[in-house]
Amino acid sequence: MTFTEAFTLYPYDVERIAAETGMSPPVVDREINKLMQCRHDQRVKAEKRRIAQRDHMRRVRADLPDLRARRPA
């Protein structure tokens, strides 16, 4: 069984993953830490992208004329 399959079945259970994959527990622990760091980095990257898009749209909207003010009565 691969590490990914074992982690999917037994999330964060280092001993069980080690038994299923044949890896030593310290190696499994390092792999879990790398996986968690990767997930964290992806979340941070997505959040930065979301903030950049929000700020961009705020600048675009600020540059547009307010069409509601020109609406004929």
matplotlib code that plots the C-alpha trace (Angstrom):
import matplotlib.pyplot as plt

x = [0.0, 1.3, 1.6, -1.2, -3.6, -2.7, -3.0, -6.5, -7.6, -5.9, -5.4, -2.7, -2.3, 1.4, 1.7, -1.0, 0.3, 3.8, 2.5, 0.6, 3.4, 6.4, 7.9, 9.4, 7.2, 9.7, 9.6, 5.8, 5.7, 8.0, 5.8, 2.7, 4.4, 5.4, 1.8, 0.4, 2.9, 2.0, -1.8, -1.0, 1.0, -1.8, -4.4, -2.1, -1.5, -5.3, -6.0, -3.4, -4.9, -8.4, -7.2, -5.4, -8.5, -10.7, -8.3, -8.1, -11.9, -12.1, -9.6, -11.6, -14.9, -13.3, -12.2, -15.6, -18.0, -21.0, -23.7, -26.5, -25.9, -26.5, -29.7, -32.5, -35.5]
y = [0.0, 3.5, 6.3, 8.2, 5.2, 4.5, 8.2, 8.3, 5.2, 6.1, 9.9, 11.0, 7.4, 7.2, 3.6, 2.2, 3.9, 2.6, -0.9, -0.7, 0.8, -0.8, 2.6, 3.4, 5.7, 8.6, 8.5, 8.4, 11.3, 13.4, 12.5, 13.6, 16.9, 17.5, 16.8, 19.2, 21.9, 21.5, 21.8, 24.9, 26.5, 25.9, 27.5, 30.5, 30.9, 30.7, 33.3, 35.7, 35.2, 35.9, 39.1, 40.3, 39.7, 41.5, 44.5, 44.6, 44.7, 47.5, 49.5, 48.8, 49.8, 53.0, 54.0, 53.5, 56.4, 56.1, 55.3, 55.5, 59.2, 59.9, 58.0, 60.2, 60.7]
z = [0.0, -0.8, 1.7, 0.1, 0.2, 3.9, 4.8, 3.2, 5.2, 8.5, 8.6, 11.1, 12.6, 12.3, 13.7, 11.4, 8.3, 9.2, 9.5, 6.2, 4.2, 5.7, 6.4, 9.8, 12.1, 11.9, 8.1, 8.2, 10.6, 8.2, 5.3, 7.1, 8.1, 4.5, 3.4, 6.0, 5.0, 1.3, 2.2, 4.3, 1.5, -1.0, 1.4, 1.9, -1.8, -2.5, 0.2, -1.2, -4.7, -3.3, -1.6, -4.7, -6.8, -4.3, -4.2, -7.9, -8.2, -5.6, -7.7, -10.9, -9.3, -7.9, -11.4, -12.9, -13.0, -10.7, -13.2, -10.6, -10.1, -13.8, -14.1, -15.6, -13.3]

ax = plt.figure().add_subplot(projection="3d")
ax.plot(x, y, z, "-o")
ax.set_aspect("equal")
plt.show()
